[in-house]
Amino acid sequence: MATEKRNHRLELDRVLGGIVDSIMEAPEAEIEEDLRAAGDDPEATADRLRAKLANTVERHRSHRRTRATARMQQHVFLMNVQPWEFPETEKQRMQLLGAAIRRRPELEEMLQAKLRDLRTLSDEEVKDCLRQLAEMGELEEVPEDGE
């Protein structure tokens, strides 16, 4: 018996979406009547909900700031601590860049979007690409001979 793998996150999103749609479509008077029937004050409930939403938004923003700060600190640390030693010749540097791209083809698209045709890069642009790839950890597994 083959069973399909359930996507619980999608199911939860659909249920929550249905609840939101139901609330949004309900007349305000009906919502207030339901709250009063449950023994709640509609104004106090609205105030609590607003405060909860504001708190959630602030926690989300704070979390994003904290993650961004941590990434930036890690980036600065790596730039200052790790000595990047690149091949001596322009040809060897280009071979290293080519080896990195062959290892991770998606890097080529990223670099082309930033720099244009990779075959026409200046040596300074190649060095800059290699520095950035090294900082991202993309050169750690690339053989030094570029093969």
Backbone bond lengths (Angstrom), bond angles and torsions (degrees), N, CA, C in turn:
res aa  C-N    CA-C-N  psi(-1)  N-CA   C-N-CA  omega(-1)  CA-C   N-CA-C  phi
1 M - - - 1.436 - - 1.533 108.19 -
2 A 1.311 115.89 115.88 1.459 120.93 179.86 1.522 109.34 -86.82
3 T 1.301 115.15 129.97 1.466 119.39 177.62 1.514 108.43 -115.44
4 E 1.314 114.82 139.60 1.456 119.61 177.82 1.518 109.08 -77.07
5 K 1.317 114.91 143.72 1.451 119.56 177.26 1.530 107.97 -74.23
6 R 1.326 115.89 123.39 1.465 120.86 -177.31 1.523 109.70 -82.04
7 N 1.309 114.54 141.07 1.454 120.97 175.05 1.528 107.05 -101.50
8 H 1.319 114.82 91.25 1.465 120.29 -175.24 1.523 111.99 -63.98
9 R 1.331 116.58 -34.91 1.466 120.06 179.25 1.532 110.01 -63.71
10 L 1.326 116.51 -43.06 1.472 120.78 178.63 1.529 110.50 -64.06
11 E 1.337 116.74 -42.55 1.462 120.29 178.68 1.533 111.03 -61.83
12 L 1.332 116.69 -43.39 1.463 120.94 178.45 1.532 110.20 -62.86
13 D 1.336 116.37 -43.95 1.467 119.87 178.54 1.524 111.19 -59.85
14 R 1.316 117.03 -39.13 1.470 120.55 179.52 1.530 111.40 -67.30
15 V 1.319 116.46 -41.54 1.467 120.04 178.81 1.528 109.95 -64.20
16 L 1.331 115.78 -48.14 1.456 119.41 179.78 1.530 111.15 -63.48
17 G 1.323 116.31 -38.51 1.465 119.99 176.58 1.522 111.23 -61.72
18 G 1.331 116.83 -40.29 1.459 121.02 177.74 1.517 111.82 -64.05
19 I 1.323 116.45 -39.82 1.464 120.37 177.89 1.527 109.91 -64.28
20 V 1.309 116.22 -45.39 1.473 119.86 179.23 1.525 110.44 -61.21
21 D 1.335 116.47 -45.29 1.470 120.01 178.87 1.521 110.91 -59.72
22 S 1.332 116.44 -42.81 1.459 121.02 -179.82 1.529 110.85 -61.90
23 I 1.319 116.45 -43.54 1.468 120.40 179.38 1.524 110.29 -66.10
24 M 1.327 116.55 -43.36 1.469 120.14 -177.53 1.531 111.99 -66.09
25 E 1.322 116.57 -30.87 1.467 120.60 -177.82 1.531 112.59 -85.76
26 A 1.330 116.55 -17.91 1.471 120.07 -177.01 1.525 109.82 -73.30
27 P 1.316 116.56 140.38 1.469 119.68 175.50 1.525 110.12 -63.56
28 E 1.318 116.30 143.39 1.463 121.65 -178.34 1.532 111.73 -56.63
29 A 1.324 116.38 -39.46 1.468 120.48 -179.36 1.526 110.75 -62.21
30 E 1.316 116.79 -37.22 1.471 121.02 -179.96 1.527 110.58 -67.09
31 I 1.331 117.07 -40.54 1.465 121.12 178.76 1.527 110.05 -64.63
32 E 1.334 115.80 -45.23 1.470 119.75 178.62 1.523 110.95 -61.38
33 E 1.334 116.22 -41.25 1.475 120.66 179.77 1.525 110.18 -63.15
34 D 1.339 117.33 -42.41 1.468 121.38 178.47 1.531 111.02 -63.18
35 L 1.338 116.60 -41.00 1.465 119.89 179.05 1.525 111.15 -64.16
36 R 1.331 115.87 -45.10 1.473 119.28 179.71 1.530 110.58 -63.68
37 A 1.334 117.10 -39.50 1.466 120.97 179.04 1.532 110.71 -62.95
38 A 1.325 115.96 -30.19 1.468 119.99 178.61 1.524 111.88 -85.52
39 G 1.350 116.71 -0.42 1.460 120.98 177.80 1.524 113.68 87.23
40 D 1.330 117.34 16.17 1.463 120.87 179.35 1.521 110.97 -104.20
41 D 1.333 114.86 151.88 1.456 121.61 175.23 1.538 107.11 -90.29
42 P 1.336 118.09 120.30 1.476 120.37 -177.50 1.528 113.46 -55.98
43 E 1.331 118.27 -40.17 1.472 120.49 -179.54 1.527 111.10 -66.98
44 A 1.321 116.40 -43.91 1.464 120.20 179.16 1.528 110.51 -65.02
45 T 1.320 116.76 -38.97 1.463 121.01 178.25 1.522 110.17 -64.57
46 A 1.332 116.71 -42.60 1.464 120.85 178.46 1.527 110.34 -62.98
47 D 1.323 117.66 -41.60 1.465 121.62 178.70 1.531 111.04 -62.68
48 R 1.342 116.88 -44.30 1.467 120.82 178.49 1.520 110.77 -62.23
49 L 1.329 116.13 -41.93 1.459 120.50 -179.56 1.531 110.96 -64.75
50 R 1.345 116.59 -43.98 1.469 120.04 178.07 1.534 110.62 -59.97
51 A 1.326 116.19 -44.54 1.470 120.51 -179.60 1.525 110.88 -63.59
52 K 1.331 115.76 -41.31 1.455 120.26 179.73 1.527 111.02 -64.70
53 L 1.333 116.61 -43.01 1.464 120.55 178.15 1.527 111.35 -63.78
54 A 1.335 116.74 -44.20 1.462 120.45 179.11 1.527 110.66 -61.88
55 N 1.337 116.46 -40.90 1.458 121.55 178.57 1.532 110.44 -63.80
56 T 1.320 116.67 -42.90 1.462 121.16 -179.84 1.524 111.13 -63.78
57 V 1.325 116.24 -44.32 1.466 120.30 178.38 1.525 110.04 -61.62
58 E 1.313 117.78 -44.40 1.470 121.01 -179.62 1.527 111.09 -64.64
59 R 1.345 117.85 -41.88 1.466 120.36 177.60 1.527 110.49 -61.45
60 H 1.331 116.77 -41.07 1.470 121.38 179.36 1.529 110.01 -63.06
61 R 1.324 116.67 -46.87 1.475 120.05 178.66 1.523 110.75 -61.83
62 S 1.315 116.31 -43.17 1.459 120.79 -179.41 1.529 110.61 -63.11
63 H 1.328 116.04 -41.37 1.459 120.86 179.50 1.530 110.25 -63.14
64 R 1.326 116.85 -43.14 1.467 120.75 178.68 1.529 110.52 -63.63
65 R 1.339 116.96 -41.97 1.470 120.07 178.26 1.526 110.33 -62.63
66 T 1.328 116.42 -42.85 1.460 120.78 -179.32 1.528 110.68 -62.37
67 R 1.329 116.70 -44.69 1.473 119.63 178.49 1.522 111.24 -63.78
68 A 1.330 117.00 -43.36 1.469 120.78 -179.81 1.526 110.43 -63.30
69 T 1.321 116.68 -40.99 1.468 120.67 178.63 1.520 110.25 -63.49
70 A 1.319 117.35 -43.53 1.470 121.09 179.66 1.525 110.65 -62.69
71 R 1.337 116.84 -42.88 1.474 119.64 178.46 1.525 110.83 -63.00
72 M 1.324 116.57 -42.18 1.457 120.60 -179.65 1.527 110.44 -64.85
73 Q 1.328 117.33 -43.05 1.462 120.44 178.91 1.521 111.03 -62.81
74 Q 1.319 116.90 -40.48 1.459 120.43 177.72 1.523 110.42 -63.83
75 H 1.322 116.35 -42.60 1.460 121.54 179.87 1.534 110.36 -61.43
76 V 1.327 117.14 -46.97 1.463 121.16 179.51 1.525 109.85 -63.66
77 F 1.318 117.20 -42.23 1.460 121.10 178.69 1.529 110.66 -58.76
78 L 1.332 116.62 -48.14 1.461 120.21 -179.15 1.526 111.75 -63.74
79 M 1.327 116.44 -37.90 1.461 119.48 179.53 1.523 111.03 -64.85
80 N 1.322 116.97 -37.49 1.457 120.89 -175.43 1.523 113.92 -85.39
81 V 1.320 117.94 -25.24 1.451 120.72 -172.47 1.523 112.55 -95.94
82 Q 1.302 117.03 -42.86 1.449 119.43 -171.94 1.533 111.43 -87.45
83 P 1.315 116.52 120.30 1.461 118.69 175.91 1.530 109.02 -80.71
84 W 1.297 116.28 118.26 1.461 119.77 -179.13 1.518 108.16 -91.24
85 E 1.313 115.58 118.43 1.460 120.72 177.89 1.514 107.57 -110.42
86 F 1.318 115.17 118.20 1.452 120.96 -177.99 1.520 109.67 -107.62
87 P 1.313 115.86 161.10 1.468 119.16 178.04 1.534 110.90 -53.99
88 E 1.335 114.98 153.68 1.455 120.42 -174.91 1.522 113.61 -76.45
89 T 1.319 117.38 -35.29 1.463 118.55 -174.86 1.525 111.34 -99.15
90 E 1.324 113.83 156.34 1.460 120.79 178.89 1.534 110.19 -60.68
91 K 1.318 116.56 -41.29 1.469 121.04 -179.63 1.528 110.54 -62.27
92 Q 1.329 117.37 -42.81 1.466 121.29 -179.86 1.530 111.14 -66.70
93 R 1.333 116.50 -37.71 1.463 119.79 178.06 1.524 110.24 -64.56
94 M 1.336 116.93 -42.39 1.458 120.76 178.76 1.534 110.18 -64.92
95 Q 1.334 117.16 -37.18 1.468 120.57 177.25 1.527 110.84 -64.89
96 L 1.329 116.59 -39.66 1.468 120.29 178.16 1.522 110.37 -64.40
97 L 1.330 117.12 -43.12 1.463 120.70 177.58 1.532 109.87 -61.31
98 G 1.332 116.52 -43.52 1.471 120.41 178.39 1.519 112.24 -61.99
99 A 1.342 116.34 -39.79 1.473 120.32 179.22 1.530 110.72 -65.71
100 A 1.330 116.40 -39.37 1.470 120.01 178.50 1.526 109.91 -63.53
101 I 1.327 116.44 -40.72 1.466 120.46 -179.55 1.525 110.66 -69.19
102 R 1.329 117.72 -39.30 1.476 119.42 177.89 1.527 110.59 -64.29
103 R 1.339 115.97 -34.93 1.467 120.60 179.21 1.519 111.19 -69.49
104 R 1.322 117.19 -38.55 1.469 122.68 -179.71 1.525 108.44 -133.59
105 P 1.339 118.56 85.24 1.472 122.05 -174.50 1.524 114.78 -55.76
106 E 1.328 118.52 -26.66 1.461 119.58 -179.71 1.529 112.20 -65.47
107 L 1.333 117.25 -19.09 1.464 120.12 177.21 1.529 111.27 -65.21
108 E 1.325 116.56 -33.92 1.462 119.73 -179.08 1.527 111.08 -61.01
109 E 1.324 116.04 -45.40 1.464 120.03 179.30 1.528 110.83 -62.48
110 M 1.329 116.22 -42.15 1.458 120.71 179.42 1.530 110.62 -62.37
111 L 1.334 116.79 -45.95 1.456 120.44 -178.52 1.526 111.87 -69.33
112 Q 1.333 117.05 -37.12 1.463 119.74 178.36 1.517 111.28 -65.65
113 A 1.318 117.09 -37.08 1.465 119.97 178.48 1.527 110.01 -63.07
114 K 1.310 115.68 -32.99 1.459 120.36 -177.74 1.533 111.93 -85.29
115 L 1.332 117.13 -38.96 1.466 119.70 -167.02 1.526 116.33 -116.96
116 R 1.277 120.35 -18.54 1.466 126.29 -176.09 1.516 110.21 98.43
117 D 1.326 117.46 -148.45 1.469 122.94 -178.30 1.528 109.83 -66.62
118 L 1.318 117.29 119.55 1.463 121.48 -175.42 1.524 112.97 -67.44
119 R 1.319 117.26 -22.28 1.476 119.96 -178.85 1.527 112.02 -71.41
120 T 1.334 117.05 -16.66 1.466 120.00 -176.43 1.527 112.24 -107.77
121 L 1.316 117.90 17.32 1.466 120.32 -179.18 1.525 111.09 -69.93
122 S 1.318 114.95 143.40 1.465 119.54 172.77 1.526 107.98 -75.39
123 D 1.333 115.79 165.87 1.459 119.29 179.07 1.527 110.70 -62.83
124 E 1.331 117.73 -36.01 1.465 120.48 177.94 1.529 111.11 -64.36
125 E 1.333 116.82 -39.48 1.468 120.25 178.18 1.520 110.72 -66.71
126 V 1.339 117.08 -37.57 1.471 120.75 177.23 1.529 109.34 -64.35
127 K 1.336 116.81 -44.75 1.471 120.14 178.33 1.526 110.82 -60.07
128 D 1.334 116.51 -42.87 1.458 120.82 179.46 1.530 110.86 -62.41
129 C 1.340 116.50 -43.84 1.475 120.42 177.30 1.520 110.50 -60.34
130 L 1.333 116.59 -44.77 1.464 120.37 -179.30 1.530 111.00 -64.01
131 R 1.337 117.15 -39.92 1.468 120.31 177.17 1.524 110.68 -59.89
132 Q 1.341 115.26 -46.85 1.466 119.49 -179.10 1.526 111.12 -64.75
133 L 1.321 117.15 -43.32 1.466 120.13 178.92 1.527 110.82 -63.90
134 A 1.327 116.78 -38.16 1.467 119.92 178.04 1.520 110.35 -64.45
135 E 1.330 117.06 -42.72 1.465 120.69 178.93 1.522 111.69 -62.88
136 M 1.340 116.37 -31.66 1.463 120.65 178.81 1.526 111.33 -82.46
137 G 1.346 117.95 -4.17 1.454 121.21 -179.25 1.510 113.67 81.55
138 E 1.329 117.22 13.56 1.462 121.03 -175.58 1.524 113.29 -82.02
139 L 1.321 118.75 -9.18 1.466 120.58 -179.22 1.522 112.58 -102.88
140 E 1.339 116.81 -2.26 1.459 120.12 -175.67 1.528 113.33 -62.71
141 E 1.319 117.35 -35.92 1.466 120.90 -176.37 1.525 112.55 -101.13
142 V 1.322 117.98 2.77 1.458 120.99 -178.41 1.527 107.95 -85.44
143 P 1.337 117.62 128.55 1.460 120.33 178.34 1.524 110.76 -59.85
144 E 1.336 116.31 143.85 1.455 120.42 -176.70 1.522 113.39 -64.95
145 D 1.332 117.40 -27.48 1.466 118.81 -179.39 1.520 111.64 -81.22
146 G 1.359 117.77 -0.42 1.461 121.95 176.47 1.508 113.66 79.91
147 E 1.308 118.10 3.03 1.480 120.74 -178.69 1.508 110.68 -96.68
